[in-house]
Amino acid sequence: MRLRLKFNITQRKRASTLIALASTEIEAAENLIRDGLYRESAVHLYFASFYLSQSLLIPRLRPKPKHSAVDSMLHQVYGRGKSFPRRYIELHSRLHRFRTDVDYRFFYSPEPSRLKRELKILVAYFSFVRRSFKEIDYDDILHGILESNPKQIFDFSIDIYCPQTYRHHTRLTVWIPPFYLKVFKTKKLASHAKGLLKKLRVKKSS
């Protein structure tokens, strides 16, 4: 099952940022569960889902939406569709309630087995969201800079060298005019550049 969303570049930037935030929250939850800090992990589990759900609803939500608005909109937009697994919608609502209970109502520590089950579903939700649209990449960032400053930018300079130090290594600098961004992807440029460095027998050319 796969969801396909067509976001413009601004929406993709925002969605990519939210996915990055969700990734950080998932990592925090994993570490807290491992260390036995179960109450704290429940909060991070929810916020990971909160960011993921927001990323799917960007065209329909205001900036900095309320938690109830995200929960309601997720049900409204994806609750009846066949392209969205029901278990992810239920996960979000469940974690929303869970976080409220842990933060404001109950004082007991959540069951670690439950947290681990929710984490497993959350990781699957994360993968599902990442496949639903094209995340922002290096070329998108350059295009965005160019579109915002069309009269100020005359060319781009891209340096390729060993990340440890370039004092004793061969360094390659490529200068390209802006219209070249429409001709080829920077990944292709990097591939050719690394091939050149390899032929020059540069250490760690990859």
C-alpha positions in Angstrom: 0.0 0.0 0.0 1.4 3.4 -1.0 0.3 7.0 -0.8 1.4 9.4 -3.5 1.3 13.1 -2.7 2.2 15.9 -5.1 3.7 18.7 -3.1 5.3 21.8 -4.5 8.9 22.6 -3.5 7.8 24.8 -0.5 5.6 22.0 0.8 8.3 19.4 0.3 10.8 21.6 2.3 8.3 21.8 5.2 7.4 18.1 5.0 11.1 17.1 4.9 11.8 19.2 8.0 8.9 17.5 9.9 10.2 14.1 8.9 13.7 15.0 10.2 12.1 16.1 13.5 10.1 12.8 13.7 13.3 10.9 13.2 14.9 12.6 16.1 11.9 11.9 18.3 12.0 8.2 17.4 15.6 8.0 18.2 15.0 9.7 21.6 12.1 7.3 22.3 14.3 4.3 21.5 17.0 5.5 23.9 14.6 6.3 26.7 12.9 2.9 26.5 16.3 1.2 26.5 17.2 3.2 29.6 14.0 2.5 31.4 12.6 6.0 31.2 9.2 5.0 30.1 7.1 8.0 31.0 9.5 10.3 29.1 9.5 8.0 26.1 5.7 8.2 25.7 6.0 11.9 25.0 8.6 11.4 22.3 6.6 8.6 20.7 3.6 10.9 20.3 5.6 13.8 19.0 7.1 11.6 16.3 3.6 10.7 15.2 2.6 14.4 15.5 5.3 15.5 13.1 4.7 12.6 10.6 1.0 13.3 10.5 1.6 17.0 10.0 3.8 16.3 7.0 1.0 14.5 5.2 -1.5 17.3 5.9 0.6 20.4 5.0 -1.7 21.8 2.3 -4.7 21.6 4.7 -3.2 22.8 8.0 -2.2 26.2 9.3 1.4 26.7 10.5 1.9 25.4 14.1 -1.4 23.6 14.2 -3.1 22.4 17.4 -2.8 18.8 18.4 -6.5 18.2 18.2 -6.6 19.8 14.7 -3.9 17.3 13.4 -5.8 14.4 14.9 -9.1 15.4 13.5 -7.8 16.3 10.0 -5.9 12.9 9.8 -9.2 11.1 10.3 -11.1 13.4 8.0 -8.6 13.2 5.0 -7.3 9.6 5.3 -9.9 7.8 7.5 -11.9 6.3 4.6 -9.2 6.0 1.9 -7.8 2.7 0.7 -4.3 4.1 0.2 -3.7 4.8 3.9 -3.4 2.0 6.5 -6.0 2.4 9.2 -3.5 1.3 11.9 -1.5 4.5 11.4 -4.5 6.7 12.0 -5.4 4.7 15.1 -1.8 4.8 16.2 -1.8 8.6 16.1 -5.0 9.0 18.1 -3.9 6.4 20.6 -0.5 8.1 21.2 -2.3 11.4 21.4 -4.5 10.1 24.3 -1.6 8.2 25.8 0.6 11.3 25.9 -2.2 13.3 27.6 -2.7 10.6 30.2 1.0 10.3 31.0 1.6 14.1 31.1 -1.5 15.3 32.9 -3.7 12.5 34.4 -1.8 9.4 35.6 1.3 9.0 37.7 2.2 5.4 37.0 4.9 4.3 34.6 3.7 2.9 31.3 4.2 -0.8 30.5 7.5 -1.2 28.5 5.9 -4.0 26.4 3.2 -1.5 25.2 5.8 1.2 24.4 7.8 -1.3 22.4 4.7 -2.3 20.4 3.8 1.3 19.7 7.4 2.0 18.7 7.4 -0.8 16.2 4.2 0.5 14.5 5.6 4.1 14.6 8.8 3.0 12.7 6.6 1.4 10.0 4.6 4.7 9.9 7.8 6.6 9.5 8.8 4.5 6.5 5.3 4.8 5.0 5.4 8.6 5.2 8.9 8.9 3.7 7.7 7.0 0.6 4.6 9.1 0.1 6.4 12.1 -1.5 9.7 13.1 -2.9 11.8 14.6 -0.1 13.9 17.7 -0.6 17.4 17.1 -2.0 20.5 19.1 -2.8 19.3 20.2 -6.2 16.0 21.5 -4.7 18.0 23.6 -2.2 20.0 25.2 -5.0 16.9 25.8 -7.1 15.3 27.4 -4.2 18.2 29.7 -3.5 18.3 30.7 -7.2 14.6 31.4 -7.4 14.8 33.7 -4.4 17.9 35.5 -5.7 17.7 35.5 -9.5 19.6 38.7 -10.1 22.3 38.2 -7.4 23.6 34.7 -8.3 25.8 34.4 -11.3 27.3 31.0 -10.7 27.7 28.1 -8.2 31.0 26.8 -6.8 31.1 23.2 -5.7 34.2 21.9 -3.9 35.1 18.2 -3.7 37.9 17.0 -1.4 38.7 14.7 1.5 36.6 15.7 4.5 39.4 15.1 7.0 41.8 17.7 5.6 42.5 19.1 2.1 45.9 20.5 2.8 47.7 17.5 1.4 45.0 16.2 -0.9 43.9 17.0 -4.4 41.0 19.4 -4.4 38.5 19.8 -7.2 36.4 22.9 -7.6 33.7 23.0 -10.2 32.1 26.3 -11.3 28.8 26.2 -13.0 26.4 28.9 -14.3 22.8 28.7 -12.9 21.3 27.3 -16.1 23.4 24.2 -15.8 21.1 23.2 -12.9 18.4 22.5 -15.5 20.8 20.4 -17.6 22.0 17.8 -15.1 21.7 16.7 -11.5 24.5 17.5 -9.0 24.6 13.8 -8.2 25.8 13.2 -11.8 28.4 15.9 -11.4 29.6 14.4 -8.1 29.8 10.9 -9.8 32.0 12.2 -12.6 34.1 14.3 -10.2 34.8 11.2 -7.9 35.7 9.3 -11.0 38.3 11.9 -12.0 39.7 11.9 -8.5 40.0 8.1 -8.5 41.9 8.3 -11.8 44.3 10.8 -10.2 44.8 8.2 -7.4 43.4 10.5 -4.7 43.1 8.8 -1.3 39.4 8.3 -0.3 38.1 9.5 -3.6 34.7 8.1 -2.8 
